[in-house]
Amino acid sequence: MSLRIVLWSAVGILLILAAAGAVWLLSLPSASLAAVQPPIDAREAEATLAALKPKRPRPLIAIIGVNEGTETTDYLMPYGILRRADVADVVALATRPGPVQLHPALRVEPDATTAAFDAQHPQGADYVIVPAMMRDDDPDVLKWIRDQSAKGAMVIGVCVGATVVGASGLLDGKHATTHWYSLKELRQKHPTIRYVADRRYVVDQNVATTTGITASMPMMLTLIEAIAGRERAEAVANDLGLDHWDARHDSGAFKFTRPFALTAIGNTLAFFNHEQLGIQLTPGMDEVSLALAADAWSRTFRSRAVTFAAKDGAAVSRDGIRILPDRVAADWPADRKVQTMVDMPPAKALDRTLRDIAARYGPRTTDFVAMQLEYPRTQAAQ
């Protein structure tokens, strides 16, 4: 076969693939903004709070992660919110000794291992929070979750953590939700699960699940309300900069769209313009704001957030999590340095981060990031 025939054959294959790709892209729906949903019925809200009531006056809450890869905001946001509420004892756990590598950014030192927790608290936790993990079938995680549930713990699957809870068998036959991107997989693997649309969180007996990453904020505030009452939850919400935290959600606004796919492809192919953006670690910084900013910047497909500090060793956050720097450096180039927004509530910090992403990479990338975070952005908010 001549070289000319080989080349023309290759061109033909590429054209066919390009045509197939174009047909696929055109078949995807266009983007839509989240619509404002009607208020949650009072009886439903009361039933949710009743199901979340603790078994002890001072509850014990355990957040589990795997060392190899646990979702950044899923792990840190519940920790920061619940610690600042001071209505329960909260511990961040890992399955093994050593740091937890969070995904897509940050590295932290957990408070203890699951084995150490079990030795200290043989009666188990009141609540177990399960973030998304790099794999949803880790046998140690699944066994530990089942054991905690058997001891009476309420298990809360945050975002794609629902697939981990599903793999443990605790969601079989129950109402649930998860991140929009993983919903099809969850339902295929666990066909007895009864999906509930248009709710940011769903509670069924001794298991709760949430939609995408940012839903852990209203979920944790609802948990605080169940433990300590509405007034305490409102005070924490005010500290976070959140106006409301009920379960309202427009599930139809979150799906794999044509703009989403085109932005993912375009930003990935712009590899010559990919950046490492530095976030300076400082003692006492708000771990919730840090998690949201690092998570958002690392989901642009144009940038990755890395932390830096003048010296090696962990920086202790506002509420006690130990964050390890990715780089030891006295400073970072000003044009590639992320604002820490230390004097801004976390919810407002996320909005500011999304505006900064739009200024740097354009509004389509901002929408792309917000879709991954499953962050409701209504017409009124634009």
N, C-alpha and C positions, 0 to 999 in steps of 0.2 A: 504494500500500500504506500502511495507516495505521501510526502510530507504535506502537499497541498490538500489531499483528501482528508488526512488526519486533522489539519487545521480547520477545514470547513466543517467537518463533523463536530469538532469541539464547539465551533461558533453556533452550529445548529442546536446542539444540546443546551448551550447557555441561553439562546433565544427562547427555546421551549420552556426552560426553567423560569426565565424572566417573565414570560407570558403567564405561566401558571401562578407565579407570585403576584402578578398584577391582578389576575382574576380573584385570587384569595383576598388581597387587600381591598378590592372593590366590594367584595361580599361582606366585609365587616361593617357594623353600624357606625354612624357618626357619633360624636360625643354629645352628651347632654348634661346640663347642670342638675344638681340635686334639688328636688322640689321640697317645699316645707310641708311636712306631714301633720296630720291632725294629732292633738294631744293624746297621750296614753290614758286609757280608761282607768279611773280611780281604783276599781276592783283589781285590775291587772297589776297596777303599781303596788297595791297593798299585799297581794299574793307574792310578788317578787321579794318584797322586804321581809315578809314572814318566812319565806324559804331560806333567806340568807341569815337569819338570826343565829348568833353563836351559841355554843354549848357551854361556854365558860364566861364569867364576868369580864375577865381580861383575856381576850382570845389570843391564840398563837397562830401566826400566819407564816407559812413557808413558801418561798419562791424557788422552784427547782430549775437548774440549767445543766447542760452538758458542757464539759470543758472545751470540746472541739468546735462548738458553734451553736450559739443561742441568739435569738433575735434581740437586737439592741434595746429598742424601746419597750418591747414586751417584758423584758427582764428588769429594766431600770425604772420605768414609769410607775408600775405598782409599788416598787420598793420606796421610791421617793415620796409618792402621794400618801401611802399608808404610814410611813415613818413621821411625816410632818403632821399627820392627823393625831398621832399619839393616842390611839384608841386600842392598840393591840401591840403585842410583841412581834416584830417582823424580822425574819432571817432570810438571807440570800444563800442558797445552797448550790453545790455542784456534786456531781456523781463521783468525782475523784479529787484528790488534793491538787493544788496548783490553781493558776489563773483560769478564768473563763474567757475565751475568745468570743466576743460578741460579733454579730453579723448584721449589717455590713460594716460596722465600725465600733471601736473602743475595746478595751481589755480591762477586766476588773478582777479583784481578789474577793471571792465569796466569803461569807461569814463562817461557813462550816461545810463539811461533806454530809451527804445523806446518812452515812454510817454514824458519824459523830452526833448528828441530830437524833437519830433513833436511840442511841445510847443515853442521851440526855433527856429525851422526851419519849419514853416508851409508850405513853398513852396516845401519842400522835398529835397532829396539828388540828386546829379548828378549820382552817382553810389551807388548801394547797393551790398555788397559782402555777399554771403550766404554760410557759411561753412557746412560741414556735422554735423548733430546733432543726439543725441540719439534717437530722434523720428522725422519723417519727416511730421507729420500731426498735429503739435502744432497749434491750431486755431489762437492764438494771432500772431504767426510768419507769418502764411499764409495770414492773413488779412493785416498785416503791409506791407508785401512784395507787395501785390496787390495794396495797397493804394499808396506806393511809386512809383510803376510802372505807376499808373494812373496819377501821378504828373510829369511824364517824366523821371524817373530814369532808367538808364541802370542797369539791374539786372544780377549779375555774380554769377553763381553757381559753387563753387569750389569743385572738387572731388564729393563725394556723396551728397554734397549740391545740386547737380542737381536733386536729388529725392525730395528735399524740394521745389525747384522751380517748378518741375513737378507737385507736389501736389497742388501748388497754381494755376495751370492752365495756367501759362505763357509760357510753352513749347509746348502746343498743336499745332500740325501742323508745328513745327519748326525743323530745323537741330540742333543736339545736340550731346554731348558725356558725359561720366561719368567714374568713376573708373571701371575697368574691372570686378571686383567682383559683382558690383551692376547693370551692364548693362542689364542683363536678367530681373531683377525685374523692372527696369525702363521701359523697352519696354513692359512688360506684363501689367503693371498698366496704361501705357499711350501709346497705340498702334499707335496713330497718330504722335508720335515723329519720326523724320527721323534721324536715327543714322548715324554719319559720322566717319568712321574708319581712322586710321593713321593720326590723328590730336590731338595734346596735348590740344588744345583749339579750340572752334568753336563759331563763332559769327553769330547770325541771328537776324537782326533788333535790337530790344531793349533788347535782352537776350544773354548772353554768358555762356558757360559751359566749364569745363576742365576735363581732365582725372584724374588720381590719385593724391595723396597728393602733390607730389613735383611739379606738373604742375602749381601750383599757382605762382611759381617763374617766368617762362617765360610769364605767363598771366599778371602778374603785370608789368613786364618790357614793354610788348606790350602796356599796358594801359598808362604807363608813356610816351612812344613814341607818342601815340595818343594825349596826353595832351600837352607835352612840346617839342617834337621833338626827332630825332634820337640821337643827341649829348648828350642830358641829359640822355636818356635811356642807352647809352653806358657807361657813367660815373658811373651810378648806378650798371650796370652789372659788371663793373670792380671792384667796391667796394664789390660786392657779390662773386666775383671769378668765374663768369659764362662767358664762351666763346661765346655762342650763345643762342638765346632764341626764335627762330621761332617755328612754329607749327608742325614741323616734328615729327613723332612718328611711331613706329612699333607696332600697336595694337596686332598683332598676337603673339608677344613675351610675352604677359601678359595673363595668363589663369591659371585655376586650374589644376596643374600638379601632377604627381605622387611624385616627390621629395618634392613639396610643402606640400602635404597631409602627407607624411611620416615624414617630419620635424615637422609639427604641432602636430602630434600624439606623436612622440618620445619626443619632448621637453616638452609637457604637462605631459607625464607620468614620466618624470624625476623630480618629485615634491620634492624629497629630496634635489635636487641641485638648487632649485629656490632661487633667490637672490633679495635683495633690494639694489640698487646702489644709492649712494648719489651724488647729484650735488649741489655744494655750490652756493648760491645766493650772488652776489656782486653788489653793485650799479653801473649802467652804463654798465652792461653786455649786449651783443648782443642778443636780444630776438629771432632773426631768428636762430642763431646758437643753442641757448638753446632749442628752440622748436624742431629743427631737431634732436638734440642729445637725448633729453628726449623721443621723439616720437619713434625713432629707437630702443633705448635700451628697451623700454617698449613693443615692438612688437616681441621680440625674443621668447616669451613663456617660457623663462628661467629666465627673470629678469624684474624688474619694477623700473623705475627711480623715486626717490623722491628728493625733494629739501630740503636743510637745511640752516639755518642761525644762527648766534650766539645769535640773539635776535628776538623776535616776531615782527610782523609788516611787511608791504610790502617793497620790494626792487624795486626801480624804474630803469627800463632798459634804455638802450642807447637812445631809442626813446620814452620813456615816459609811457610804460605800467607798472602797479604796480603788481608785482608778489609776492604772499604770500607763505612763506615756509611751507612745509609739516611737518617739524620737527624743533624744536629749539635745536641746538647742536653746540658746539664750533668747532667740527671737525667730520670726518667720518673715519672709518677704511680704511687705505691706499689701501688694496686689493679690496675694494668695492666702491671706489671713482672714479667718472667719471671726466675725464679731461674737463675743461671748454673751452679750446682752444680760449682764449680771443683775441689772436693776429692773428687769422686765419679767412679768409673770410668764410661766411656761407656755400657756395657750397663746399669748400675744407674741412670744418669742417664735413660735412656729409660724404664725402669720407673717412676721417680719422676715423669717428665713425664706418663706415662699416668695415674698416680694423681692428679696435679694437674688434668689435664683432666677426670677423673671428678668431682672435687670441685667444679669450676667449671661443667661442662655436663652432668654425669650419666654413668652407666656406658655408656649406649647410644652416646654420642659417642666414648667411649674405645674401644669395640669397633669402631666405624666407622673410627677412625683406625688401629687395629691391623690391620684388614682391608686398608686401603690400603697399609700398610707391609709387608703379608704377614708379620707378626710372630707366630710361633707362641706361643699362650697356652693351655697345657694346663690341664686341670681342677686339677692340683696347684698351678698357679701363680696361681689365682684367689683 
